[in-house]
Amino acid sequence: MKVRLSVFSEEWTSMFLNETQFLKTIFGDKIVRFEHFGSTAVQGMKAKPVIDMMCIVRDIEKIDQFNHKMESLGYDAAGEWGIAGRRLFRKGGENRTHHIHFYQMDNPQIERHLIFRDYLRSHQEEAKKYSRFKEKLAQRFDRTSEYSPAKSAFVKEMEKRALIWFAECKQ
């Protein structure tokens, strides 16, 4: 997929909320709660205009039963896609609009993603630094297959700071 980096848009919140309502019609009470995460969930951040949504469920195995239904609605069912215990659905093909990440309630990835989101929301300078880094990468790489791995070390380092911040907040 081609890297498409955009300035923050208020529309991203609406896209999240609209997709939430749509997914409720498909999954019903299987979804315990929804979370908007990733760069599109952080005010002012530049981002690929792909809404990262988290659907937290009681039983991840039951989500596999919806693969054919989701594919018939235009989603790509990508399975775990490198993260154990996750189910990923992608919407929009080459002009992707949403990544729907399903996690079972006890999956540690939930907390990691939400802490990182909340850290960026409460540390504007860190969010700006991350945005600038992504801009530089977008100038170097045309494809997400190159762009995403190139930002991995930077993100991991920032996640460490976010976890420290979170631990200090809990004290």
Beta strands, then each sheet from edge to edge (+ up, - down):
strand 1: 31-37
strand 2: 51-57
strand 3: 75-79
strand 4: 86-91
strand 5: 98-104
sheet 1: 1+ 2- 5- 4+ 3-
end
